[in-house]
Amino acid sequence: MDVTMKKGIIIAVALIIVLIVSFFLWHAHLNRLRSDMEYHIEAFYEHFEQAEVQSALDEAVEAKVLAERLRDNEALDAVSSYIEVSEAVIRGNAYFEDGQYEHARNTFSSALDDAIKIDNLNYNFIIELIAITDAYIRFFELIEQADNLLERDILNLALRVYEEALLVATTLSFEDGKELATISIQHVEELIFLARLAEAADLESQGTMYFLNGDYRESITLLRGALEIYYELGEILRVAAVQARIDLAEQRIEEQDRLETEELYNYGEQDAEYPPASSPDDEHERVISNYEHNRGIDFDLRTLIDNQNQPPASLVRMGTRPGLNEGWYNGCGWVAAYNSLIILGNPMHPAEIVHHFETTGGTVWDGVFGTFPHAIEGLFVELDYDVNHTLFPQITLNLDDTIRNSRVAILAYMHTSAAHYIVIEYRPEDGTFVVYNDSFARRRSATLGLDSNLHQGAVIDSVNALIRESPNILFTFSLITIN
């Protein structure tokens, strides 16, 4: 065998050895790639089951690279589906974090559909994500529903829906949602409180008007309705004030019954019956009689009346019931008008004022309970003054501020014995108020030491404080300001 042949055999054997070694090396490389791919696939499953979606996606991407290198189309298809599911969940999370819950819900649903097709994949956390997203969607649907009810003033139903939204937010530990629902609930509860308070105030207002008109039984019915609501709202001060008014109305009913019984007795014990109705002529004669009597009383038309219990004010008659038609008893209304006209520089004799009230239906139950607020307002309107009249002014006005902006004011309040009118004049030079014909103001003036160098009227620092801090004053029911 020559040398050339020997070399050829050696080269051939070497090539065969190289090929065999290369084969085994390549086969080992492929096994390592496949092993690595399977490792990444297994890691994907583990991360996905723990809802570690980004880590699962990273493992799936690594597995895809290896599947492409192995040219394993079946593995490549499987790994691509892992990537699609993971990316869908990540997109859904991004939508969720951005508050786009409908988009998140749709994306999670699509991811779930794809995950179901993958063998051995634990997709329970996707179901949980969908349930949580549905709860967030439900929360905002409830908030929107409650907002719409609130806009339509359906307050109680709106409150219940907001409370349901709060329960959903609490279950989700959704802090922003809890805060939103809580603030909304507090707002609606405040509106409900104010609505109930307004309802009670309206009943109280109507009850008081019936009281002023002498219909005490209807007054009590309405005031008790207000009282029930004030109890419900915990408005203890209002409860006390309304209860005092009810007690006063019951006293007035007793007084009416007593007066009617006395009238029946005076017209004969044997056939006790009501006296015949007065004819228009009789009424006219009584009004003229009062006018002539009052005209005979001397007033200088310059001195304001600060105590109706003293002459000449106590002698003025209004109405026809003896003992109940004299100025000391029922004169505060016409005294307020008289004082106001002097302050305005347009004095009028009390006889003219009383005559006006008696001929225009301005007296309450023939003057026994004084004068209607609207009758006083009407007098100044007829005299061409700029008049503003507010019922229950403490509900809507600041008494001090309103009176400061007027030339003179007439305030009516209810105290524990009766109703009363007072006149108030603001003194801008020292920022005080002068009150005429009011014992409560005189007491406050003396307590504060403000009654200085005034021949009549009481100087006080605040009308608000006078009403609030005088325990016998129950409430204000009329404020007439005149300019």
C-alpha positions in Angstrom: 0.0 0.0 0.0 1.5 3.1 -1.1 1.8 6.3 0.9 -0.9 8.1 -1.0 -3.5 5.4 -0.2 -2.6 5.4 3.4 -3.1 9.2 3.6 -6.5 8.9 2.0 -7.6 6.3 4.4 -6.4 8.3 7.4 -8.3 11.4 6.1 -11.5 9.4 5.5 -11.4 7.9 8.9 -10.8 11.4 10.4 -13.7 12.8 8.5 -15.9 10.0 9.7 -14.8 10.7 13.3 -15.4 14.4 12.9 -18.9 13.8 11.5 -19.8 11.4 14.3 -18.5 13.8 16.9 -20.3 16.7 15.3 -23.5 14.7 15.1 -23.3 14.0 18.8 -22.4 17.6 19.6 -25.3 19.0 17.6 -27.7 16.5 19.0 -26.5 17.5 22.5 -26.9 21.2 21.6 -30.5 20.6 20.3 -31.3 18.7 23.5 -30.0 21.6 25.6 -32.0 24.1 23.5 -35.1 22.0 24.0 -34.4 21.5 27.6 -34.0 25.3 28.0 -37.2 25.9 26.1 -39.1 23.5 28.2 -37.6 25.1 31.3 -38.9 28.5 30.2 -42.3 27.1 29.3 -42.5 25.5 32.7 -41.5 28.8 34.3 -44.2 30.5 32.3 -46.8 28.2 33.7 -45.6 28.8 37.3 -45.5 32.6 36.9 -48.8 32.7 35.2 -50.5 30.6 37.9 -49.1 33.1 40.5 -50.6 36.0 38.4 -47.0 37.2 37.8 -47.9 38.1 34.2 -44.9 40.1 33.2 -42.5 37.4 34.4 -44.6 34.8 32.6 -44.4 36.9 29.4 -40.6 37.2 29.7 -40.4 33.4 30.0 -42.7 32.9 27.0 -40.6 35.3 24.9 -37.4 33.3 25.8 -39.2 30.1 25.0 -40.3 31.5 21.6 -36.7 32.4 20.7 -35.7 28.8 21.4 -38.6 27.3 19.5 -37.6 29.4 16.5 -34.0 28.2 16.8 -35.3 24.6 17.1 -37.7 25.2 14.2 -40.3 23.5 16.3 -43.5 24.9 14.7 -45.8 23.1 17.2 -43.9 24.6 20.2 -43.7 27.9 18.4 -47.5 28.0 18.0 -48.0 27.1 21.7 -45.6 29.7 23.0 -47.1 32.4 20.7 -50.5 31.7 22.3 -48.8 32.1 25.8 -47.5 35.5 24.7 -50.8 36.6 23.3 -52.6 35.7 26.6 -50.0 37.4 28.7 -49.9 40.6 26.6 -53.8 40.7 26.7 -53.8 40.5 30.5 -51.1 43.2 30.7 -53.1 45.4 28.4 -56.2 44.8 30.5 -54.3 45.8 33.6 -53.1 49.0 32.0 -56.7 49.8 31.0 -57.8 49.1 34.6 -55.1 51.3 36.1 -56.2 54.1 33.7 -59.8 53.7 34.9 -61.0 52.4 31.5 -62.9 49.5 33.1 -65.0 48.6 30.1 -61.9 48.2 27.9 -60.2 46.3 30.7 -63.2 44.0 31.0 -63.3 43.3 27.3 -59.6 42.7 27.2 -59.6 40.3 30.2 -62.5 38.4 28.6 -60.6 38.0 25.4 -57.5 36.8 27.3 -59.7 34.3 29.2 -61.1 32.9 25.9 -57.5 32.3 24.7 -56.3 30.9 28.0 -59.1 28.3 28.1 -57.6 26.9 24.8 -54.2 26.3 26.4 -53.7 22.9 28.0 -53.0 22.8 31.8 -53.0 26.6 32.1 -54.4 27.9 35.4 -56.4 31.0 34.5 -58.4 31.4 37.7 -56.8 34.8 38.4 -58.2 36.1 35.0 -61.6 35.1 36.2 -60.9 37.1 39.4 -59.7 40.1 37.4 -63.0 40.0 35.4 -65.0 39.8 38.7 -63.1 42.7 40.2 -63.4 44.8 37.1 -67.2 44.1 37.0 -67.4 45.3 40.6 -65.6 48.5 39.7 -67.9 49.0 36.7 -70.9 48.3 39.0 -69.5 50.9 41.5 -69.4 53.7 38.9 -72.8 52.7 37.5 -74.2 53.1 41.0 -72.6 56.4 41.4 -73.9 57.6 38.1 -77.4 56.3 38.9 -77.3 58.0 42.3 -76.1 61.3 40.7 -79.1 61.2 38.3 -81.5 60.6 41.2 -79.8 63.5 43.1 -80.3 65.8 40.1 -84.0 64.9 40.2 -84.2 65.5 43.9 -85.1 61.9 44.7 -83.0 62.1 47.8 -83.8 59.1 49.8 -83.4 56.7 46.9 -80.2 58.5 45.9 -78.9 57.9 49.5 -79.6 54.2 49.3 -77.8 53.9 46.0 -74.8 55.8 47.3 -74.7 53.5 50.3 -74.7 50.4 48.0 -71.8 52.0 46.1 -70.0 52.5 49.4 -70.5 48.8 50.2 -69.0 47.8 46.8 -66.0 50.1 47.3 -65.4 48.8 50.8 -65.5 45.2 49.5 -63.0 46.1 46.8 -60.8 48.1 49.3 -61.2 50.9 46.7 -60.1 53.9 48.8 -60.9 56.6 46.2 -64.3 55.0 45.7 -65.0 54.8 49.4 -64.1 58.5 49.7 -66.3 59.5 46.8 -69.2 57.5 48.1 -68.8 58.8 51.6 -68.7 62.4 50.5 -71.8 61.9 48.4 -73.6 60.2 51.3 -72.8 63.1 53.6 -73.9 65.6 51.0 -77.2 63.8 50.4 -77.8 63.3 54.2 -77.3 67.1 54.6 -79.8 67.8 51.8 -82.3 65.4 53.3 -81.7 67.1 56.7 -82.2 70.5 55.2 -85.3 69.3 53.3 -86.8 67.8 56.4 -85.9 71.0 58.3 -87.5 73.1 55.6 -90.6 70.8 55.8 -90.7 71.3 59.5 -90.2 75.1 59.2 -93.0 75.2 56.7 -95.3 73.4 59.0 -94.2 75.6 61.8 -94.7 78.7 59.6 -98.2 77.6 58.7 -99.0 76.7 62.3 -97.9 80.1 63.4 -100.0 81.9 60.8 -103.0 79.9 61.9 -102.1 80.9 65.5 -101.9 84.6 64.5 -105.2 84.3 62.8 -106.8 82.8 65.9 -107.3 79.2 64.6 -105.5 77.6 67.4 -106.7 74.0 66.8 -105.4 73.9 63.3 -102.3 75.7 64.5 -101.7 72.9 67.1 -102.1 70.2 64.4 -99.5 71.8 62.1 -97.1 72.6 65.0 -97.2 69.0 66.2 -96.2 67.9 62.7 -93.2 70.2 62.9 -92.5 69.0 66.4 -92.3 65.4 65.3 -89.7 66.3 62.5 -87.6 68.4 64.9 -87.5 65.5 67.3 -86.4 63.2 64.5 -83.7 65.7 63.5 -82.5 66.2 67.0 -83.3 70.0 66.9 -83.8 70.3 70.6 -84.0 74.1 70.8 -86.6 74.1 68.0 -88.5 71.3 69.8 -88.6 73.4 73.0 -89.8 76.5 71.0 -92.5 74.7 69.1 -93.7 72.9 72.3 -94.0 76.3 74.0 -96.0 77.6 71.1 -98.3 74.5 71.3 -98.8 75.1 75.0 -99.6 78.7 74.3 -102.1 77.8 71.7 -103.8 75.4 74.1 -104.0 78.2 76.6 -105.6 80.5 74.0 -108.2 77.8 73.3 -109.0 77.7 77.0 -109.3 81.5 77.0 -111.6 81.4 73.9 -113.8 78.8 75.5 -113.9 80.8 78.7 -114.8 84.1 76.9 -117.5 82.3 74.9 -118.9 80.8 78.1 -119.0 84.2 79.8 -120.7 85.8 76.7 -123.4 83.0 76.8 -123.8 83.6 80.5 -124.2 87.4 80.0 -127.0 86.9 77.5 -129.0 84.9 79.9 -128.6 81.7 81.9 -131.9 80.2 81.0 -131.5 80.2 77.2 -127.8 80.4 76.8 -127.2 81.1 73.2 -124.9 83.2 71.1 -125.8 86.9 70.8 -127.2 87.9 67.4 -124.7 88.8 64.7 -123.9 92.5 64.7 -125.3 94.5 61.8 -123.0 96.6 59.6 -124.4 99.7 61.3 -123.5 98.3 64.7 -120.0 97.6 63.5 -119.7 101.1 62.0 -121.0 102.7 65.2 -118.4 100.9 67.3 -115.6 101.9 65.0 -116.8 105.5 65.0 -117.1 105.3 68.8 -113.5 104.1 69.1 -112.3 106.8 66.7 -114.0 109.6 68.6 -112.7 108.3 71.9 -109.1 108.0 70.6 -109.3 111.5 69.0 -110.0 112.9 72.4 -106.6 111.6 73.8 -103.8 114.1 73.6 -100.6 113.0 71.8 -97.9 115.6 70.9 -96.9 113.5 67.8 -93.2 114.0 68.7 -92.6 111.8 71.7 -92.2 108.1 70.9 -94.1 105.6 73.0 -91.7 103.3 75.0 -94.2 101.8 77.4 -97.8 101.1 76.1 -98.8 100.3 79.7 -98.8 104.0 80.6 -101.1 106.9 79.5 -101.8 108.1 76.9 -101.0 104.9 75.0 -102.8 102.7 77.5 -106.1 104.6 77.0 -106.4 104.0 73.2 -109.1 101.6 72.2 -109.1 99.1 69.4 -111.9 96.5 69.2 -115.0 96.2 71.3 -114.4 93.7 74.0 -114.2 95.6 77.3 -110.9 95.2 79.1 -109.3 93.6 76.1 -109.5 96.5 73.7 -107.3 99.0 75.4 -103.7 100.1 74.5 -102.1 98.5 77.5 -103.4 95.1 76.3 -103.5 95.0 72.5 -101.8 98.2 71.4 -98.2 97.1 70.4 -99.2 96.9 66.7 -100.5 100.5 66.4 -97.8 101.7 68.8 -95.1 100.3 66.4 -96.8 102.0 63.4 -97.0 105.3 65.4 -93.4 105.2 66.5 -92.2 104.4 63.0 -94.0 107.3 61.5 -92.5 109.7 64.0 -89.0 108.4 63.1 -89.8 108.8 59.4 -90.9 112.4 60.0 -94.5 111.7 59.1 -96.4 111.5 62.4 -100.0 110.3 62.5 -102.4 110.4 65.4 -103.1 106.9 66.9 -106.8 107.4 66.2 -106.1 107.5 62.5 -103.9 104.4 62.7 -106.3 102.4 64.7 -109.2 103.5 62.5 -107.3 102.3 59.5 -106.7 98.8 61.0 -110.3 98.5 62.2 -111.8 99.5 58.8 -109.5 97.3 56.7 -109.7 94.0 58.6 -106.4 94.5 60.2 -107.3 93.4 63.8 -107.0 89.9 65.0 -110.3 88.6 66.6 -111.7 92.0 67.1 -108.4 93.3 68.4 -108.2 90.8 71.3 -105.0 89.5 69.9 -103.8 92.7 68.3 -102.9 93.5 64.7 -102.0 91.4 61.7 -98.5 91.9 60.4 -99.8 92.4 56.9 -102.1 95.2 58.1 -99.1 97.1 59.4 -97.2 96.5 56.1 -100.3 97.7 54.2 -100.5 101.0 56.1 -96.9 101.9 55.0 -97.5 100.7 51.5 -100.5 103.0 51.2 -98.3 105.9 52.5 -96.0 105.2 49.5 -93.0 103.9 51.6 -90.5 101.4 50.3 -91.5 98.4 52.4 -90.0 94.9 52.7 -91.8 92.2 54.8 -90.2 88.9 55.7 -92.0 86.2 57.7 -89.9 84.2 60.1 -86.9 86.4 59.4 -84.4 84.5 61.5 -84.6 81.6 59.0 -83.4 83.6 56.0 -82.0 86.9 57.3 -79.4 88.3 59.7 -81.6 90.7 61.7 -78.7 93.1 62.5 -77.5 93.4 58.9 -81.1 93.8 57.5 -82.1 96.5 60.1 -78.8 98.4 59.5 -79.9 98.9 55.9 -83.3 100.4 56.8 -84.6 103.7 58.1 -86.7 101.9 60.7 -87.8 98.3 61.3 -90.8 96.7 63.0 -90.0 93.3 64.5 -92.7 90.9 65.8 -91.9 88.0 68.1 -93.7 85.4 70.2 -92.8 85.2 73.8 -94.1 82.9 76.5 -97.2 85.0 77.2 -98.2 86.6 73.9 -97.0 88.1 70.6 -95.4 91.6 70.6 -94.3 94.3 68.1 -91.3 96.5 68.6 -89.7 99.3 66.6 -85.9 99.3 66.0 -83.8 102.2 64.8 -80.1 101.8 63.9 -77.6 104.5 65.1 -74.7 104.4 62.7 -72.7 106.9 64.7 -72.0 104.3 67.4 -73.1 101.1 65.8 -76.0 100.4 68.3 -79.7 99.8 67.9 -82.5 101.7 69.7 -85.5 99.6 70.6 -88.9 101.2 71.5 -91.7 99.7 73.7 -89.8 96.5 74.7 -89.1 95.4 78.3 -86.6 92.7 77.1 -84.5 95.4 75.4 -84.7 97.6 78.5 -83.3 94.7 80.6 -80.5 94.0 78.1 -79.7 97.7 77.9 -79.4 97.9 81.7 -77.3 94.8 81.9 -74.9 96.1 79.3 -74.9 99.6 80.6 -75.7 101.0 77.2 -78.8 103.1 78.1 -77.1 106.5 78.1 -78.8 109.9 77.8 -81.9 108.6 76.1 -85.3 109.8 77.3 -87.0 106.8 75.6 -86.1 103.6 73.9 -83.4 101.1 75.0 -79.9 101.1 73.4 -78.7 97.5 72.7 -75.7 96.1 70.9 -77.4 93.5 68.8 -80.9 92.5 67.8 -79.7 89.0 67.1 -78.4 88.7 70.6 -81.6 90.2 72.1 -83.7 87.5 70.5 -81.2 84.7 71.1 -80.4 85.5 74.7 -83.8 86.5 76.0 -85.1 83.1 77.4 -88.8 84.3 77.3 -88.7 85.1 73.5 -89.6 82.0 71.6 -89.2 83.1 67.9 -89.6 86.0 65.5 -92.4 85.8 63.0 -92.4 89.1 61.1 -89.9 91.8 60.1 -91.1 94.9 58.3 -88.3 97.2 57.1 -89.2 100.7 55.8 -87.1 103.1 53.7 
